[in-house]
């Protein structure tokens, strides 16, 4: 991970050099956000403004019953499963596992995605394919990078304490970031809730006066309902929140040191950027704390199990794995199989679907007024009930996860 961070920092410096020394605005979504903070807190790298969108920096924080993802390490034993999957991948961690975890986090959303497509195929066809081509472009991470991300950040929570060593002479000290920070998060984001996006501030700057004394300007913007992906790819969020952030970038840079909430004006403004005010706030009043009850025990368990796996199991797995076996394992991943099965290459009979569609249309089966069709209305009622059943099951699952985690680690 240190190599990745150093490369990002060097890229920021090169951009500045090619623009007459003017520091650039750097934009980071989710993992890109904490990568930016690592790069800017590493020695003397500078930026004019750093925008962190849905970026977790305080990994143990969260609200009970709302943010279950942070508990996952307690049920899997910590880092060693990521190490094991990287070994099976011949030194590469398959990003399809991360996407699968994301979909499992809110299964009713996955059902709604396909239900919306099949209910309105003409209107949803292009949008669905555009999203799926992006969503299913699974990345691979090197074993060392994945273990550093899982161990140092998500399970170890070492970033806010300044314990991450970027290289042999520099640690990632968040107090060293000189660029103003814009932190954009949402209450509807169950991957990076506002607790994880903002909770680190109190750990790094105990009081508002410490933040002012450090000369830092932190602006936060909260959305009421958009989800994790919506922060990055929603057209509505791009037109309103992101356009406003970039439009008011110079104003943010000119703020006096302190903490501010960016409050956007109500109502749409067409193609013009939404007006904004910057209300002074105090760190002490932020309701987002880094609640670490029980997570220190998860960290200890993770470190012990990782040492045992690395010493006694990993060498044998690496001997057994070949590039061919790793490739076949990736091909057999459920995320890929579930998509490929709809291809005529995997299921030759599906090649007849276009002909079937033309035959159905010739017989006048298309129903442009199906919204008033009682069978269509019955279908919609059934789909809504099915989605609600998934949601109820998911809420029960998350509640039990919280209770079990509390008994195992925090009682």
C-alpha positions as CSV (number, residue, x, y, z in Angstrom):
1,X,0.0,0.0,0.0
2,X,2.9,2.3,0.6
3,X,3.9,2.1,-3.0
4,X,0.4,3.0,-4.1
5,X,0.3,6.0,-1.7
6,X,3.7,7.2,-2.9
7,X,2.7,6.9,-6.5
8,X,-0.5,8.9,-5.8
9,X,1.5,11.6,-4.0
10,X,4.1,11.8,-6.9
11,X,1.2,12.2,-9.4
12,X,-0.3,15.1,-7.4
13,X,3.2,16.7,-7.4
14,X,3.6,16.2,-11.1
15,X,0.2,17.8,-11.8
16,X,1.2,20.8,-9.7
17,X,4.5,21.1,-11.6
18,X,2.8,21.1,-15.0
19,X,0.5,23.9,-13.9
20,X,3.1,26.5,-12.9
21,X,3.3,25.1,-9.4
22,X,-0.4,25.6,-8.7
23,X,-1.6,22.9,-6.3
24,X,-4.5,20.9,-7.7
25,X,-7.9,20.0,-6.2
26,X,-7.9,16.3,-5.5
27,X,-11.1,14.3,-5.4
28,X,-11.4,10.9,-3.7
29,X,-14.4,8.5,-3.6
30,X,-14.5,5.9,-0.8
31,X,-11.0,4.2,-0.9
32,X,-9.7,7.0,-3.0
33,X,-10.5,9.4,-0.1
34,X,-8.4,7.7,2.5
35,X,-5.7,7.2,-0.2
36,X,-5.6,10.9,-0.6
37,X,-5.3,11.6,3.1
38,X,-2.4,9.1,3.3
39,X,-0.7,10.8,0.4
40,X,-1.2,14.4,1.7
41,X,-0.2,13.4,5.3
42,X,3.0,11.9,3.9
43,X,5.9,14.4,4.4
44,X,5.3,17.6,2.5
45,X,2.9,16.8,-0.4
46,X,0.4,19.6,-1.0
47,X,-3.0,20.1,-2.6
48,X,-5.2,23.2,-2.9
49,X,-8.3,21.3,-1.7
50,X,-9.1,17.7,-0.8
51,X,-12.6,16.4,-1.3
52,X,-13.5,13.1,0.4
53,X,-16.7,11.5,-0.7
54,X,-18.0,8.6,1.3
55,X,-14.5,8.0,2.6
56,X,-14.0,6.0,5.8
57,X,-11.3,7.3,8.1
58,X,-12.6,6.1,11.5
59,X,-13.2,2.4,10.8
60,X,-14.6,1.3,14.1
61,X,-17.3,4.0,14.3
62,X,-20.9,3.5,13.4
63,X,-24.4,3.5,14.7
64,X,-25.9,0.3,16.2
65,X,-28.5,-1.3,14.0
66,X,-27.6,0.9,11.0
67,X,-24.0,0.1,10.1
68,X,-23.4,-3.7,10.3
69,X,-20.5,-3.9,7.8
70,X,-18.0,-2.8,10.5
71,X,-18.7,-5.9,12.5
72,X,-17.7,-8.3,9.7
73,X,-14.2,-8.8,10.9
74,X,-15.4,-10.0,14.2
75,X,-17.3,-12.9,12.6
76,X,-14.6,-13.9,10.1
77,X,-11.6,-13.8,12.5
78,X,-10.1,-10.6,11.0
79,X,-7.5,-10.4,8.2
80,X,-6.6,-14.1,7.6
81,X,-9.5,-14.8,5.2
82,X,-8.3,-12.0,2.9
83,X,-4.8,-13.6,3.1
84,X,-6.2,-17.0,2.3
85,X,-8.2,-15.7,-0.7
86,X,-5.1,-13.8,-1.9
87,X,-3.0,-17.0,-1.7
88,X,-5.7,-19.0,-3.7
89,X,-5.5,-16.2,-6.3
90,X,-1.7,-16.7,-6.7
91,X,-0.9,-13.4,-4.9
92,X,-4.0,-11.5,-6.2
93,X,-7.1,-10.7,-4.2
94,X,-10.2,-10.9,-6.4
95,X,-12.3,-7.8,-6.1
96,X,-15.5,-9.8,-6.8
97,X,-15.5,-10.8,-3.2
98,X,-15.8,-7.1,-2.1
99,X,-18.7,-6.5,-4.6
100,X,-20.4,-9.7,-3.3
101,X,-20.2,-8.4,0.3
102,X,-21.6,-5.1,-0.8
103,X,-24.6,-6.7,-2.5
104,X,-25.2,-9.0,0.5
105,X,-25.3,-5.9,2.7
106,X,-28.6,-4.8,1.2
107,X,-30.2,-7.7,-0.7
108,X,-33.5,-5.9,-1.3
109,X,-31.6,-3.4,-3.3
110,X,-30.3,-6.1,-5.6
111,X,-33.8,-7.4,-6.0
112,X,-35.1,-4.0,-6.8
113,X,-32.4,-3.5,-9.4
114,X,-33.6,-6.4,-11.5
115,X,-37.3,-5.9,-10.7
116,X,-37.1,-2.4,-12.1
117,X,-35.4,-3.7,-15.2
118,X,-38.0,-6.3,-15.9
119,X,-40.9,-4.1,-15.1
120,X,-39.7,-1.3,-17.5
121,X,-37.3,-3.0,-19.9
122,X,-37.6,-0.3,-22.6
123,X,-36.8,2.6,-20.3
124,X,-34.2,0.8,-18.1
125,X,-32.3,-1.2,-20.8
126,X,-29.5,1.3,-21.4
127,X,-29.1,2.5,-17.8
128,X,-29.0,-1.0,-16.5
129,X,-26.3,-2.1,-19.0
130,X,-24.2,1.0,-18.4
131,X,-24.2,0.4,-14.6
132,X,-23.6,-3.3,-14.9
133,X,-20.6,-3.0,-17.1
134,X,-19.1,-0.7,-14.5
135,X,-20.3,-2.6,-11.5
136,X,-19.0,-5.9,-12.7
137,X,-15.6,-4.7,-13.8
138,X,-13.9,-6.5,-10.8
139,X,-10.5,-5.2,-9.9
140,X,-7.7,-7.3,-8.5
141,X,-5.5,-6.2,-5.6
142,X,-2.0,-7.4,-4.8
143,X,-1.9,-9.6,-1.7
144,X,0.3,-7.1,0.2
145,X,-1.9,-4.2,-0.5
146,X,-5.1,-6.0,0.5
147,X,-3.6,-7.2,3.8
148,X,-2.4,-3.7,4.6
149,X,-5.9,-2.2,3.8
150,X,-7.6,-4.8,5.9
151,X,-5.1,-5.0,8.7
152,X,-4.0,-1.4,9.1
153,X,-7.2,0.3,8.3
154,X,-10.4,-1.6,8.7
155,X,-9.5,-4.0,11.4
156,X,-6.6,-2.2,13.0
157,X,-8.0,1.4,12.8
158,X,-4.5,2.8,12.8
159,X,-5.0,5.7,10.5
160,X,-6.5,8.2,13.0
161,X,-3.8,7.3,15.6
162,X,-1.0,8.0,13.1
163,X,0.4,4.5,13.3
164,X,0.5,3.7,9.6
165,X,4.1,3.7,8.2
166,X,4.0,4.9,4.6
167,X,7.7,4.3,4.2
168,X,10.8,4.0,6.3
169,X,11.0,7.7,7.2
170,X,7.4,8.9,7.2
171,X,4.2,8.0,9.1
172,X,0.7,9.0,8.0
173,X,-0.1,11.8,10.4
174,X,-3.5,13.4,9.6
175,X,-2.5,16.5,11.5
176,X,0.1,17.1,8.8
177,X,-2.5,17.6,6.1
178,X,-2.3,21.3,5.2
179,X,-5.0,21.3,2.4
180,X,-8.5,22.3,3.4
181,X,-10.8,19.2,3.6
182,X,-14.3,18.8,2.3
183,X,-16.0,15.7,3.7
184,X,-19.2,14.6,1.9
185,X,-21.2,11.8,3.6
186,X,-24.8,10.6,3.8
187,X,-27.1,9.2,6.5
188,X,-28.3,6.8,3.8
189,X,-24.8,5.3,3.3
190,X,-24.5,2.1,5.3
191,X,-20.9,1.5,4.0
192,X,-19.4,4.8,5.1
193,X,-21.8,6.4,7.5
194,X,-21.1,10.0,8.8
195,X,-19.6,8.4,11.9
196,X,-16.8,6.9,9.9
197,X,-16.3,9.9,7.7
198,X,-16.2,12.4,10.5
199,X,-15.5,10.5,13.8
200,X,-11.8,10.7,13.3
201,X,-11.8,14.5,13.8
202,X,-12.2,14.3,17.5
203,X,-9.5,11.7,17.8
204,X,-7.0,13.8,15.8
205,X,-8.1,17.2,17.2
206,X,-9.5,16.9,20.7
207,X,-11.0,20.4,20.7
208,X,-12.0,23.0,18.2
209,X,-9.2,25.2,19.4
210,X,-6.7,22.4,18.5
211,X,-8.1,22.4,15.0
212,X,-7.8,26.2,14.7
213,X,-4.3,26.1,16.2
214,X,-3.3,23.6,13.5
215,X,-4.4,26.0,10.8
216,X,-6.8,23.5,9.3
217,X,-10.1,24.1,7.6
218,X,-12.6,21.3,7.6
219,X,-15.9,21.6,5.8
220,X,-18.5,18.8,6.0
221,X,-21.6,18.3,3.9
222,X,-24.3,15.8,4.9
223,X,-27.0,14.3,2.7
224,X,-30.1,12.9,4.2
225,X,-30.7,9.7,2.2
226,X,-28.5,9.0,-0.8
227,X,-26.7,5.6,-0.6
228,X,-23.0,4.8,-0.9
229,X,-22.9,4.5,-4.7
230,X,-25.2,7.4,-5.1
231,X,-22.6,9.7,-3.6
232,X,-20.3,9.0,-6.5
233,X,-22.5,8.2,-9.5
234,X,-25.9,9.8,-8.9
235,X,-26.7,12.4,-11.6
236,X,-28.7,14.4,-9.1
237,X,-25.9,14.5,-6.6
238,X,-23.4,15.4,-9.3
239,X,-25.6,18.4,-10.4
240,X,-26.3,19.6,-6.9
241,X,-23.7,18.7,-4.3
242,X,-20.5,18.0,-6.4
243,X,-21.1,21.0,-8.6
244,X,-21.6,23.2,-5.5
245,X,-18.4,21.9,-4.0
246,X,-16.3,22.7,-7.0
247,X,-18.0,26.1,-7.6
248,X,-17.3,27.2,-4.0
249,X,-13.8,25.8,-3.9
250,X,-12.1,29.2,-3.7
251,X,-14.4,30.3,-0.9
252,X,-13.5,27.2,1.0
253,X,-9.8,27.8,0.6
254,X,-10.3,31.3,1.9
255,X,-12.1,30.3,5.1
256,X,-10.3,31.0,8.4
257,X,-9.2,27.8,10.2
258,X,-12.0,25.9,11.9
259,X,-14.9,23.5,11.4
260,X,-17.8,24.4,9.1
261,X,-21.0,22.8,7.8
262,X,-21.7,23.5,4.2
263,X,-25.4,24.2,3.9
264,X,-26.9,24.3,0.4
265,X,-29.7,26.5,-0.6
266,X,-33.1,24.9,-1.2
267,X,-34.6,24.5,-4.6
268,X,-33.1,23.8,-8.0
269,X,-31.0,26.2,-10.0
270,X,-30.9,24.6,-13.4
271,X,-27.4,24.5,-14.8
272,X,-26.1,27.0,-12.3
273,X,-24.3,25.9,-9.1
274,X,-26.4,25.8,-6.0
275,X,-25.7,28.6,-3.5
276,X,-24.1,27.6,-0.2
277,X,-23.3,29.1,3.2
278,X,-20.6,27.9,5.5
279,X,-21.9,27.7,9.1
280,X,-19.2,27.6,11.9
281,X,-19.5,24.5,14.0
282,X,-17.6,23.1,17.1
283,X,-16.0,19.7,17.1
284,X,-17.4,19.1,20.6
285,X,-20.9,19.3,19.2
286,X,-20.4,16.6,16.5
287,X,-22.6,13.6,17.3
288,X,-20.2,11.3,15.4
289,X,-17.9,9.5,17.8
290,X,-15.5,6.7,17.3
291,X,-17.1,4.0,19.4
292,X,-14.5,1.2,19.7
293,X,-16.2,-1.0,22.2
294,X,-15.1,-4.6,21.5
295,X,-13.2,-3.8,18.3
296,X,-9.8,-3.8,20.1
297,X,-10.5,-7.5,20.9
298,X,-11.3,-8.2,17.3
299,X,-8.0,-6.6,16.4
300,X,-6.1,-8.8,18.8
301,X,-7.9,-11.9,17.5
302,X,-7.1,-10.9,13.9
303,X,-3.4,-10.4,14.6
304,X,-3.2,-13.8,16.4
305,X,-5.0,-15.7,13.7
306,X,-3.1,-13.9,10.9
307,X,0.2,-14.9,12.5
308,X,-0.9,-18.5,12.8
309,X,-2.2,-18.6,9.2
310,X,0.9,-16.9,7.8
311,X,3.3,-19.3,9.6
312,X,1.6,-22.6,9.3
313,X,-0.9,-22.6,6.4
314,X,0.0,-19.9,3.9
315,X,3.3,-21.6,2.7
316,X,1.4,-24.8,1.9
317,X,-1.4,-23.0,0.0
318,X,1.2,-21.1,-2.1
319,X,2.9,-24.3,-3.0
320,X,-0.4,-25.8,-4.2
321,X,-1.7,-22.9,-6.2
322,X,-0.7,-22.3,-9.8
323,X,-1.6,-19.4,-12.2
324,X,-4.1,-21.7,-13.9
325,X,-5.9,-22.8,-10.7
326,X,-6.1,-19.1,-9.7
327,X,-7.6,-18.2,-13.0
328,X,-10.2,-21.0,-12.9
329,X,-11.1,-20.0,-9.3
330,X,-11.8,-16.5,-10.5
331,X,-13.9,-17.8,-13.4
332,X,-16.0,-19.8,-11.0
333,X,-16.7,-17.0,-8.6
334,X,-20.5,-16.7,-8.0
335,X,-20.5,-13.0,-9.0
336,X,-19.2,-14.0,-12.5
337,X,-21.2,-17.2,-12.9
338,X,-24.4,-15.4,-12.0
339,X,-23.8,-12.9,-14.9
340,X,-22.3,-15.2,-17.4
341,X,-25.2,-17.7,-17.2
342,X,-27.3,-15.1,-19.1
343,X,-24.9,-15.2,-22.0
344,X,-25.6,-17.3,-25.0
345,X,-21.9,-18.4,-24.7
346,X,-22.8,-20.2,-21.5
347,X,-26.4,-21.0,-22.3
348,X,-26.8,-21.5,-26.0
349,X,-30.6,-21.6,-25.9
350,X,-30.6,-17.9,-24.9
351,X,-29.5,-17.0,-28.5
352,X,-33.1,-17.5,-29.5
353,X,-34.3,-14.7,-27.2
354,X,-34.1,-11.9,-29.9
355,X,-36.1,-14.0,-32.3
356,X,-38.7,-14.8,-29.5
357,X,-39.0,-11.1,-28.8
358,X,-39.7,-10.3,-32.5
359,X,-42.3,-13.0,-32.6
360,X,-44.1,-11.8,-29.5
361,X,-44.1,-8.2,-30.8
362,X,-45.5,-9.3,-34.1
363,X,-48.4,-10.9,-32.3
364,X,-49.1,-7.6,-30.5
365,X,-48.1,-8.8,-27.0
366,X,-46.6,-5.4,-26.1
367,X,-48.9,-3.6,-23.7
368,X,-48.2,0.2,-23.6
369,X,-51.0,0.7,-21.1
370,X,-50.0,-2.1,-18.8
371,X,-50.0,0.2,-15.7
372,X,-53.8,-0.1,-15.7
373,X,-53.6,-3.8,-16.4
374,X,-54.8,-5.7,-13.2
375,X,-52.3,-8.5,-13.8
376,X,-49.5,-5.9,-13.9
377,X,-50.8,-4.3,-10.8
378,X,-50.9,-7.7,-9.1
379,X,-47.3,-8.3,-10.2
380,X,-46.3,-5.0,-8.7
381,X,-47.9,-5.8,-5.4
382,X,-46.1,-9.1,-5.3
383,X,-42.8,-7.5,-6.1
384,X,-43.2,-5.0,-3.3
385,X,-44.1,-7.7,-0.9
386,X,-41.0,-9.7,-1.9
387,X,-38.7,-6.7,-1.5
388,X,-40.2,-6.0,1.9
389,X,-39.6,-9.6,2.9
390,X,-36.0,-9.3,1.9
391,X,-35.7,-6.0,3.9
392,X,-37.3,-7.6,7.0
393,X,-34.9,-10.5,6.8
394,X,-31.9,-8.2,6.4
395,X,-32.9,-6.1,9.4
396,X,-33.3,-9.2,11.5
397,X,-29.9,-10.5,10.4
398,X,-28.2,-7.2,11.2
399,X,-29.9,-7.0,14.6
400,X,-28.7,-10.5,15.5
401,X,-25.2,-9.6,14.3
402,X,-25.1,-6.6,16.6
403,X,-26.3,-8.7,19.6
404,X,-23.9,-11.5,18.9
405,X,-21.0,-9.1,18.4
406,X,-21.9,-7.4,21.7
407,X,-21.9,-10.7,23.6
408,X,-18.7,-11.9,22.0
409,X,-16.5,-8.8,22.2
410,X,-18.1,-5.9,24.0
411,X,-19.8,-7.5,27.0
